[in-house]
Amino acid sequence: MDWHNAIELLPEPYRRGLRLREEGVGDAAIAAAVDVQPEALDAFLALAEAKLRRIVQRPVGDAPEGRGDGTSAIHHGGSA
């Protein structure tokens, strides 16, 4: 899977952060957009990149761990 398709499977804050960085947006603006402290942005983006690499390297046909919206694809109790 390529980067542009894989990024769609990331939870929204990670997807937004990576896209903003790709567009050349400054660190302070990215931190504000994804609601993290500026000093935590490097770690946040590193985590986003690691998640993206894991998706890109996943064999075709493997189900994603989540729905791309930050929620789990597995229902844990309660009624649907």
N, C-alpha and C positions, 0 to 999 in steps of 0.2 A: 504494500500500500504506500502511496506517496504522501508527502508532507501535507499537501493541500487537502487531501481526503481524510487523512488521519487526524488533523487538527479539529475537524468537525466532531470527533468522538470525545474530545477533552471536555471536562466540566467548563462551564462558561467563563469563570474568572481566568483560568489558565489560557484558554483560547484567546480571550481578549488581550491578556498581557503579551502573549507571543506575537499576535497580530500588530499590536501597537508598536512593539519593539521593531518588528520587520518594517514598519512604515517610517521608522526613524523618530518616533515620539520620544521626548526626554523622559528620564527616569522619574522625576517628580510627578509628571502627568500620568505616567503608567501606574505608579504607586497609588495615586489618588483614584484612578479609574478602576483598579482591582481591589481597592480598600485594604492596602497593607501599608505598614510604616515604611518610609523610604529606605531605612537601614536594613529592612528585611526583603527588599525587592530582589537582590541578587539570588538569595536562597529560594525565593518564590519562583523566579524564572528558571533556575536550575532544576527545581522540582517539575515544573511544567515541561521542560525539555526532556527530562528523564521519562515522564509519563508518555510524551509524544514518541520518543525512541521505542518504548515498549510496545506501543500500538503499531508503529511502522514495522517492527521486527516480528510481530505476531503472525503466525502462519495464517494464510488466507482461509476463511471459513470459521476461525475461532471467534466465539461471541465476545463482545466487549464486556468489561466488568461492570460498566454502568451505562446509562442512557445518554451520556454527554451533557446532562444537565446537573451533574453533581450528586445525583441520587443513585442508589443501588438498583440494579435490575432485579434483585431478589426481594420478594415481599416478606417481611418479618412480622408475622402475626397480625391480628386485627382483621377487620372485614375490608374487602376491597370495594 
